[in-house]
Amino acid sequence: MVTISLSGYELSYSFNGVSNSEEGINLLLIHGAGGQAVDWPIAWRSVNDLTRSLGLTPKDHGGELDNYPIYALDLPGHGTSGGESQTSVEKYADIVNKFVTAIKLDNVCIVGHSMGASIALSAALNKYNWLKAIALIGGASKMFVTDAILEGLKENFEPTIENIVKYSWYKNTGAFFKQKGRQRMLEAGSKVVHDDFYACSKFDVSDRLAEIDIPALVIASDYDRMVPIKISSEMADKLGRSTFVILKKCGHFQHIEQTSRVAKELGNYLSTLTNRVGSMR
C-alpha cells in the first residue's frame, strides 16, 4: 500500500502498476461497509500476485483485468488509512473525488461493492468529470438497515457482526472467507462499522437514477440477503445505460464468492467502454 496526504491525514491505496494510454480506462475499487482494500481479490489488485505463482488462483481465472490500471482505496478510518470514518455516503464520495483529483486520474470506472456501490452512485450523480462509468456489485439505490442492526453495532458489537456475516454469504461458501470477513469487520471496530451502516441507512437516491447518464454495470445474485436481487433489478431498470448480470448460488460478496465470473463480466463490460471512451471525453 502507498499513501497520499489528503485533508490532513494519510490515505492508503494500492496500485497494480499497469500503465495506460491517455484514453484508457482506470479502475478504482471501493470496498463496502467495515471493509478495506484487501477485501478485493488479490488477483485483481496485482497482475503478478503471489497466489498465481503458488497455483492458488482459481483455475478458471482468465486475467481479464490484467491490462487495466487498478487502484484499490482504503476509505478514511479503514484498513491502513488515517482520518475518520464518515456517517454519510455523500461525504465518502467527496473524499473519493479529492483522492482521484490528487493523483490526477481520468477516465475512471468506479467498481463499488455494497456501500462502495452507493458511493459510486453518489459520484455519478455529482457528475465528476473524471468519472466515465460505474460498476455496482451487490448495490442498491436505497440501502435497508434496521434500527436493531445500528443499535447492535453500538451495544452488542460481536454478536451483531456474527449475524451480518451469517446473512452476507451463500451457504456453501467456504468457512475461510466467512472467517476473514468476520475478522476484518471486528478489527475495524464498532465506531467504523456503525458509521458505515448508518451512512447506508440514510442513503436513498431511488428517485434520481434517471439523472445518471454514464454506463453502469449492475451485478446481483440470487442468494444475496443483504441486497435482494429484486432491488438490484429495479435499480438497473431505472438506470438509463445499464447492463444487468445475475449470479447463481452466490451471496452478497459476489467478487469474493465468484471472483472469476465477476472478473469476466467486468472485462466484457470494460471492453465496450474502451471502444467508446474517446467519444465520452
N, C-alpha and C positions, 0 to 999 in steps of 0.2 A: 504494500500500500504506500502511496505517496500522499503528501498533504499540500494544501494551499491555504494561505491565510485569508479568512473571509469574515468580515464583521467582527473582528476582534478574537477569533478563535481559529483553530486548525481544523479544516475539513478534509477527511480522508477519502481516497478513491483509488481504484486500481485501473490500469490501462494495459491492454494486451499487446501494445507495441506495434500494431499494424498501421502502416502509413496509408494515406488515402489520396485520391485525386481531389481536386477542388470541388468537383460536382458530386463526389461520392457521399454515401450515407454513413453517418456516425451513429452508433447505438449507445444509448445511455440507460443503464439498468437501475431501476428504482425499487427497492425492497418494500415489503409490507410492514404492517404494524408490529413493533417489537423486534424487527429484523435487522439485518445488516448485509453489507455487500457480499459476504462469503456465503450467504444463503443461495446465491445463484450458482449454477453448475460450474465447476472449475474448467470444464471443457469449453465453456463459452467465454470465460474470462481470460483464458490463456491458450494460445494456439500450440504451445509446447508444454502442456501441463504434465505433471509427474504421473497422473493416473494413466495417461496413454502409454508412456514408456514401460509402465509396470503391467500393462494389459488389463487395467481395471476400468477403463472407459467402456460404456456399453458397446457390445459388438455391432449394433446397428447404427452407431453414431457415424453420421456421414460427413461431419465437418462443414456443414452448410454455412456456418457463421465465421469460419476461419479467415475470410478475406475482408471482414469488416472491422474497423476500429471500434473497440468495445470498452466503454467506461462504466464501472460499477461504483456507485456512490454510497458511502455511509452517511445517512442523514444526521443532522446535529444531535448529539447526545446518544448516538447509536454506534455500535462497533468501536472503532478507534477514533471517531470524530469527537472533537470538543464541542462546546456550546450546549444548548439546552434543547430537549425535545419540545415540540410545539403542540398547541391544542387546536389547530385548525389546518385543514388541507391547504387552504389558500396561502398560509404562511410558509408551509413547506414548498409550495410551487414557487413562491417568491425567492426562496433560498436556492432552489434549482436554477432559476433564471440567473441569479447572481453568479452561481458556480459556472454555468455554461458561458456566460459573458466573460468571466475572469480568465477562463482557459481558452477563450476565443474559438469556440466550436461553432460550426454552421451545419446546415443540412442534417439536423438531428432527428432521429426517431427515438422517442422515449418508450422503453419497454418497462411497463409497470405491473407489479403483482399486488393485487388486493388494494391496500391503501396506496401503494405506488401507482396503481391504475387510476385511482381517484386524483392523484397528483398530476398524472398525465392529462386527464380530462380538464382539470383546472388550468393547466398550462395551455391547452388547446383553446380554451375559452378566452384566455388572456391574449391569444394571438401573438405570441412571441415570434419575432421574425426569423429566428434560427430554427424553429420547430417545423418540420416538414411532414411528420406522420407520428402516429401513436400506435402502440400495441398493448392491448389490455388483457391481462391474464388473471382470471378469477376476479374480474372487476365489476362494478355496478355504478350507475349514476346516482343511486341513493343507497347508502350503507345502513343496514339494520343492526343496531347494537342495543341490547336490552339494558335497562337500569340495573338489573341483577348482575350482569357482567361488569358494568362500571363500578358498582359497589364492591363486588367481589375482588376486583383488581386492587382496590384500596385496602379492604378489610381482611380478605382471605385469599391472598395472592397465589400461593402454590396450588391449592385445590382448584381455583378458577383457571389457572393455566392448564391443569390436568384436563379440565372439561373442554377448554378451547382446543387443545391438541386432539382430544378424543373425536371432536366433530370436524376436524380440519382435514383428516386423511382418509383415503379409501381403506376399507377393512383389511385388504390383502397387502397393503404397502408394508415393506419391511420395518421391523422394530427399530433398526438403526436410524432411519430417517426421522421417525417419530421422536426418538430419544434426543437426537440432535436438535430438532425443533423445540422440544421442551427445554433443553438445557440453555439454548440461546435466549429464549424469552425470559427464563429465570435470571440469567446473567444480566439481561437488560435492566431488570428491576421494576418494581411496582410503578414508580412515577413515569418512567418512559412508556411502558406498555399502556398504562391508564391514559396518559396524554394522547397516545396514538389512537386508542379505541374511542376516546372522547372526540377527537378530531373526526374520526369516521362517523360517529353518531350524529354529528352536525352537518355532514356533507350531503347535499341533495341538489343536483343540477338536472334533474329529470325533465324539467320544463325548458331547458336551454340547449338540449342536444342538437337541435336544428341549426344552432349558431356555429357549430363546429364544421369547418369547410375543408379540413385536411383528411387524408385517408386514415382509416382506423381498422386495425385487426382486432377482433374480439375472440378470445379463446375461452371456452367454457367446458364444463364436464358434468357428466350425468350423476355423479355421486358427490358433488360439491354441496355440502350442507351449510356452509358459511354464506355462499352466494349461489342460490338455486339457479339452475340453468334457464328457467323461465325469465328471470330478471335480466340475465345477460342477453338473452334472445330479444327481449323487448327493447333493450338499450341499443342493440345492433340495428334493429328495425328503424329506430329514430335517428340514428347517425346517417347522414346523407351519403357517405362514401365508405361504407363498411364492408368487411369480409368477416364472415362468421364461421367459426370452426368448433365442432363438438368432439370432445374426447370421451371414449367409453371406458368404464371401470376405472375412474380416476376421481380423486378428491379435490381439495382446494389448492393444493400445492402442485399444480399441473407441471410446472417447469422442473420440479424435482421428481415427481412420480413418473412422468413420461418425458424425460429430458430429450431423447432422440426425436420423438414425434413432434414436440413443440419446436425444436430447432428446425426441423424440416418445414413446418408451417411458417415459421418466421423467415426462413430462407426463401421460400416461394413468394411470400409477401414482399420481402425486400427486393427481390429481383424485379418485381413490377414497379417498385418505386424508383429503382436505379434507372430504368428505361425512360422515366418521365421527369426525373428530378430537375433536369435542365430547364424544363418549361415551368417548374414551380418556383424557380429562383426569382 
